[in-house]
Structure formats: structure tokens, C-alpha cells
Amino acid sequence: MLDAIRAKSAVRQELAARVLSNWKFDADPAGFHLWMPIPAECGWNASKLALQLRSQGIGAVSAAAFATDGNPPEAIRVCLGGLKNLDECEDALRLIADTVEYPHHLHLPVM
């Protein structure tokens, strides 16, 4: 069972590497999550981005939740293990990439 879980995690990490190829992130190849630094030029800070992503059903948490020294990096932790299937995982990763790349789209009026 453990091998099956590791294999599933590895597939999700490969998917993340492909979908988020324009963004830096750190992850264990068999891990259940990834850490994504938030570049200052993208227009987000980690807390606001994590909140935005969570409001869309994505398991994202600001690095501030894990910091013990009062000086957290501008980064988010994204859970890859909670989604039911690979299509949902890919959709979530694409939403992350689009949200980071195009933050102004969230504020445009809809007609």
C-alpha cells in the first residue's frame, strides 16, 4: 500500500512540475505537497494568495502558518494529496499557475 501511495504522489509531483514549469517550487518527488515561493513582482503576498486559492477549493497555506521565528518566507504550501483524481489535481495546479501569473484577472468586472 505504501508503494502505491508513493507512486501516486510521484505522478502528482510530475504533474505539478509540468503545469507549474514557469514557477519555482520545492518538493520531495514522492511528497504530498510542494512549497512555492511567491515572487514579489507577481502582485501577491503569500497570505492573500493562499486565502484566494482556498476560497477556490485548493489546499494552500501561507508559510506564516509554519514559521517559528516570526520571519516567514513569502511562500505557500500546496497540498497535492487531497484531490480525488488527477484531472482535479491538474485543474487545481492550472488555477494556481493562472492566479499567480494573472492576479489582475480576479479584479476585472464581469460583463
NORFEN-V167143 format. One line per field, one symbol per residue. ss: DSSP state (~ for helix, > for strand, _ for the rest). psi: psi as a letter, one per 20 degrees, with the letter a starting at -180 (. if undefined). burial: I if it has 9 or more other ideal C-beta (glycine too) atoms within 8 Angstrom, else O. A space follows every 10 residues. Layout:
ss: ???
psi: ???
burial: ???
//
This chain:
ss: _~~~~~~~~~ ~~~~~~~~~_ _____>____ __>>>>>__~ ~~___~~~~~ ~~~~~____> >>~~~_____ ____>>>>>_ _____~~~~~ ~~~~~~~~~~ ~_~~~~~___ _
psi: gghhgggggg ghhggghghk hiqqqpqphj rirqpoqoph iijqrgghgg ggghijjpnp pqhhiipijj mqqnqqpppi iiqhrhghgg gghhhgghgg hmhhhijqqp .
burial: OOOOOIOOII IIIOIIOOII OOIOIOIOOO IOIIIIIIOO OIOIOIOOII OIIIOOOIOI IIIOOOIOOO OIOIIIIIII OOOOOOOIII OIIIIIIIII OOIOOOOOOO O
//
